Amino acid sequence: MEYEKYEDRVRMEKQRVEIRENQYSPYCDFIYYNSSRHPELQLAMRVLKPGKPSRLVVTTHGWHMSIPPFEVMDTPCVDELIVEVDMRGRAFSEGSPDCNGWELFDVIDAVTYVQQQYESFIEDSSLVYFEGGSGGGGNAYAIIAKFPDFFAAATAMCGITDYTVWYENDAIGEFQDELDVWIGHPPRDNPMAYASRSGLALASNLLTPLFICHGDTDIRVPVDHARMYKERLESLNLSDRLDYWELEGVGTREHWGHATQQQMVEIHSRSEQHRARHATPIDMPERGRFMIGGYLFTKRFSIVLDSLDHMAMVDYDLVQKQFIVTSVQGDECGYKLELYGGLD
């Protein structure tokens, strides 16, 4: 997989397109699809097709970036079916970015579309994998917490785990300007809004086997993000779900600065091997507790809070069909509960 898209070098201009039409070639398609949460929004993805049926891997791009444009490909460039999602509000997608808010549901919608339209390229449609780096790495930490039994395995490379820490340590303000708009305020004005979007605050939800890869001299997303997450999992006795690799001396203002070609090859190899080791769907426990950062979707039930900025916890019992939702803020918290998979 090409990791240039995670370096966050280029801000692509918003594409002004009157008529959005899908584009197809033998091994690369550019697809528009609608958001299920906000049907008025048309979103974009690029689909890279393998030469034979393989794993379904969905990815998101770097913080300032978008997916690459359509390219005619007459030969396969990947060994897996790669779905590159253009986050809402970016170059090819409508809407506004919301930093791990409903933009994460756009990823789920993309997967649903691909499962239906690209079935012949998928080895096992019950298995979906996620990979992201930089801003996409921040998406990885959050999406496996908000959809805890959706992905069979995930990879987070040089990702953000705590958006308050990232905001406060942004020495030149290159991310603060977007965070102020995408979340709606700085963290000092609404710390819960930042926590609800941060994988660190939701780490106790981890069911998905996770591979973390981070350079220890990364400037723009310091390795402390990965270390904090690793330490949180250790405190929760969840380390068995983590494969952690810290690259010594790697990272400048580019995430992979000073990395050797051999190390880049190994990153790719380790991520693929991580997926290969985890080839069974996630089964959530019949009883337990999840943190809710704005919303929570599982195969058996979903809970949507009255604001993306709110946090709560749910103690659930699938056998008894009991769900006790408690606001983290200690005040009243409105929510909508839906049941699936035989519970309804």
C-alpha positions in Angstrom: 0.0 0.0 0.0 1.2 3.5 -0.9 1.9 5.5 2.3 2.5 8.9 0.6 -1.2 9.8 1.2 -0.6 9.8 5.0 2.3 12.3 4.8 -0.2 15.3 4.7 1.9 17.4 2.3 -0.7 18.7 0.0 -4.0 20.5 0.6 -6.1 19.7 -2.4 -8.5 22.4 -3.5 -12.3 21.7 -3.3 -13.4 20.3 -6.7 -16.2 22.3 -8.3 -18.1 19.6 -10.2 -21.6 20.3 -11.5 -22.3 16.6 -12.4 -20.6 13.9 -10.4 -20.2 10.7 -12.5 -18.6 7.5 -11.5 -15.4 6.6 -13.5 -14.3 3.1 -14.1 -11.2 1.2 -15.4 -10.1 -2.4 -15.0 -8.4 -1.9 -11.7 -9.3 1.6 -10.4 -12.7 3.1 -10.0 -13.8 6.5 -8.7 -17.2 6.2 -7.1 -19.7 8.7 -5.6 -22.2 7.5 -3.0 -24.7 9.1 -0.6 -24.4 9.4 3.2 -27.0 7.3 5.0 -26.9 9.7 7.9 -27.2 12.8 5.7 -28.7 11.6 2.4 -28.3 15.0 0.8 -24.5 14.6 0.9 -22.7 13.0 -2.0 -19.4 11.5 -1.0 -16.5 10.0 -2.9 -14.2 7.1 -2.8 -11.5 5.5 -4.9 -11.6 1.7 -5.3 -8.3 -0.1 -6.1 -9.0 -3.7 -7.3 -6.7 -6.7 -6.9 -6.1 -9.3 -9.5 -8.0 -11.9 -7.6 -10.5 -11.9 -4.7 -8.8 -10.7 -1.5 -9.3 -8.9 1.8 -11.4 -5.7 1.9 -9.3 -2.9 3.4 -10.7 0.6 3.9 -8.5 3.6 4.4 -8.7 7.3 5.1 -6.2 10.0 4.2 -4.1 12.5 6.0 -5.5 15.5 8.0 -5.2 18.1 5.3 -5.4 15.8 2.3 -7.9 14.0 0.1 -7.9 10.8 -1.9 -6.0 10.8 -5.2 -8.0 11.5 -8.3 -9.2 8.8 -10.7 -6.6 7.1 -12.7 -7.0 4.5 -15.5 -5.3 1.3 -14.4 -5.0 -1.6 -16.8 -3.1 -3.8 -14.4 -3.6 -4.3 -10.6 -1.3 -2.2 -8.3 -2.5 -3.8 -5.0 -3.0 -7.3 -3.6 -6.0 -6.4 -1.5 -9.3 -4.6 -2.4 -8.5 -1.1 -1.2 -11.2 1.4 -0.5 -9.9 5.0 -0.2 -12.5 7.2 1.4 -12.6 11.0 0.8 -13.7 12.4 4.1 -16.7 14.7 4.0 -16.0 18.3 3.1 -12.7 17.4 1.4 -11.8 17.8 -2.3 -14.3 15.4 -3.8 -17.0 15.0 -1.0 -19.8 17.3 0.0 -20.5 18.4 3.6 -18.3 19.7 6.4 -15.5 17.9 8.3 -16.3 17.1 11.9 -13.2 15.4 13.3 -14.3 11.8 14.0 -18.0 12.8 14.2 -20.4 11.6 11.5 -17.5 11.5 9.0 -16.6 8.1 10.4 -20.0 6.8 9.4 -19.2 7.8 5.8 -16.5 5.1 6.0 -19.1 2.5 7.0 -21.4 3.6 4.2 -18.5 3.2 1.7 -17.9 -0.3 3.0 -21.6 -1.2 2.6 -21.5 0.1 -1.0 -18.4 -1.9 -1.9 -19.7 -5.1 -0.3 -22.7 -4.9 -2.5 -21.1 -3.7 -5.8 -17.6 -5.4 -5.7 -18.5 -8.8 -4.3 -16.5 -10.6 -6.9 -13.3 -9.0 -5.6 -13.9 -9.8 -1.9 -12.7 -13.1 -0.5 -14.8 -13.0 2.6 -17.4 -10.2 2.9 -17.8 -10.7 6.7 -14.2 -9.5 7.2 -13.5 -5.8 6.9 -10.1 -4.2 7.8 -9.1 -0.6 8.5 -5.8 1.2 8.0 -5.0 4.9 8.4 -2.0 7.2 9.1 -1.6 10.7 10.5 -5.1 12.1 10.4 -6.3 8.7 9.2 -4.5 7.2 12.1 -6.6 9.4 14.4 -9.6 8.0 12.5 -8.4 4.5 13.2 -8.2 4.9 16.9 -11.8 6.4 17.0 -13.5 4.2 14.5 -12.6 1.0 16.2 -14.1 2.4 19.4 -17.3 3.8 17.9 -17.8 0.6 15.8 -16.2 -1.9 18.2 -17.2 -5.1 16.4 -17.1 -4.0 12.8 -13.4 -4.4 11.9 -11.6 -7.7 12.1 -8.3 -5.9 12.6 -7.0 -2.3 12.2 -3.7 -0.5 11.7 -3.0 3.0 13.1 0.2 4.7 11.9 1.5 8.0 13.4 -2.1 8.7 14.6 -3.6 11.2 17.0 -5.1 9.6 20.2 -5.9 12.7 22.2 -7.1 15.8 20.3 -6.7 18.1 23.3 -3.1 17.2 23.7 -2.6 17.6 19.9 -4.3 21.0 20.0 -2.3 22.3 22.9 1.1 21.1 21.5 0.5 22.5 18.0 3.3 25.1 18.2 2.6 26.8 14.9 -1.2 26.4 14.8 -1.4 24.4 11.6 -4.1 22.1 13.1 -5.7 24.4 15.6 -7.4 26.4 12.9 -9.3 23.4 11.6 -10.0 22.0 15.0 -11.6 25.2 16.1 -14.0 25.0 13.1 -14.4 21.2 12.7 -15.2 20.7 16.4 -16.6 24.1 16.9 -14.4 25.5 19.7 -11.0 25.1 21.4 -10.7 22.4 24.0 -10.7 24.8 26.9 -14.3 25.7 26.0 -15.5 22.2 25.7 -13.1 19.5 26.7 -15.7 16.8 26.4 -16.2 17.5 22.7 -12.5 16.7 22.2 -12.6 13.6 24.4 -15.6 12.2 22.5 -13.6 12.2 19.3 -10.4 10.8 20.8 -9.4 7.2 20.7 -7.6 7.5 24.1 -10.8 8.4 25.9 -12.6 5.4 24.3 -9.8 2.9 24.5 -11.7 0.6 26.9 -14.0 -0.3 23.9 -11.2 -2.1 22.1 -12.2 -5.4 20.7 -10.4 -5.1 17.4 -6.9 -6.3 17.2 -4.8 -3.2 16.6 -1.4 -2.7 15.0 0.2 0.6 16.0 3.3 1.9 14.1 4.8 5.3 15.1 8.2 7.0 14.6 9.7 8.1 17.9 10.9 11.5 16.6 7.7 12.5 14.7 7.2 16.2 15.2 3.7 16.8 13.9 2.1 13.9 15.7 4.5 13.1 18.5 5.0 9.5 19.6 3.4 10.3 23.0 0.1 9.7 21.3 0.9 6.1 20.7 2.6 5.7 24.1 -0.4 7.1 25.9 -2.7 4.7 24.1 -0.4 1.7 24.8 -0.2 2.7 28.5 -4.0 3.0 28.7 -4.4 -0.5 27.3 -2.0 -1.8 29.8 -3.9 -0.3 32.7 -7.1 -1.9 31.2 -5.5 -5.3 30.8 -6.1 -5.1 27.0 -2.5 -5.4 25.8 -3.2 -8.8 24.2 -5.2 -6.9 21.5 -2.2 -4.7 20.6 0.8 -5.2 18.3 3.0 -2.1 18.9 6.1 -1.0 16.9 8.0 2.2 17.6 10.5 3.1 15.0 13.7 4.5 16.6 15.0 7.7 15.0 12.1 7.9 12.5 10.1 11.1 12.1 10.7 14.7 11.3 8.0 17.1 10.1 7.3 14.2 7.8 6.0 11.2 9.7 8.4 8.8 7.9 11.4 11.2 7.9 14.7 9.3 8.1 12.9 6.0 7.6 14.9 3.6 5.3 13.4 1.8 2.4 13.7 -1.4 4.3 11.7 0.1 7.2 8.9 1.3 4.8 8.7 -2.2 3.3 8.5 -3.7 6.8 5.7 -1.3 7.8 3.7 -2.5 4.8 4.5 -6.1 5.5 3.7 -6.0 9.2 0.3 -4.3 8.5 -0.6 -7.0 6.0 0.6 -9.8 8.3 -1.5 -8.3 11.1 -4.6 -8.6 8.9 -3.7 -12.1 7.9 -3.4 -13.2 11.5 -6.9 -12.0 12.3 -9.3 -13.7 9.8 -12.4 -14.0 12.0 -15.2 -11.5 12.7 -15.4 -9.8 16.1 -18.0 -11.2 18.5 -18.9 -8.8 21.2 -19.6 -10.1 24.8 -23.2 -10.7 25.7 -22.8 -8.5 28.7 -20.4 -5.6 29.3 -19.8 -1.8 29.2 -18.9 0.5 26.4 -18.0 4.2 26.4 -20.0 6.3 24.0 -18.4 9.3 22.2 -21.3 10.9 20.5 -22.5 7.5 19.2 -21.9 3.8 19.4 -22.8 1.2 16.7 -22.5 -2.5 17.1 -23.9 -5.4 15.2 -26.6 -5.9 17.9 -27.5 -2.4 19.0 -26.7 1.3 18.5 -26.9 4.4 20.8 -26.8 7.9 19.4 -26.5 10.7 22.0 -28.2 14.0 21.6 -24.8 15.6 20.6 -21.6 14.5 19.1 -19.9 16.5 21.8 -21.3 14.4 24.6 -20.0 11.2 26.3 -21.8 8.5 28.2 -21.3 4.9 29.1 -23.7 2.0 28.6 -23.9 -1.1 30.7 -25.7 -3.7 28.5 -27.0 -7.2 28.8 -28.0 -8.7 25.5 -29.7 -11.7 27.0 -32.0 -9.6 29.2 -32.2 -6.8 26.6 -31.1 -4.3 29.3 -29.3 -1.1 28.5 -28.4 1.4 31.2 -26.9 4.7 29.8 -25.2 7.0 32.1 -23.8 10.5 31.2 -20.1 11.0 31.8 -20.9 14.7 32.5 -23.2 13.8 35.4 -26.2 15.5 33.9 -29.1 14.4 31.8 -28.2 12.9 28.4 -30.7 12.3 25.7 -30.1 9.3 23.4 -31.7 7.0 20.9 -31.3 3.2 21.3 -31.9 0.8 18.4 -31.7 -3.0 18.5 -30.6 -5.3 15.7 -29.7 -8.9 15.0 -32.6 -10.6 16.6 -32.8 -8.2 19.6 -35.4 -6.0 17.9 
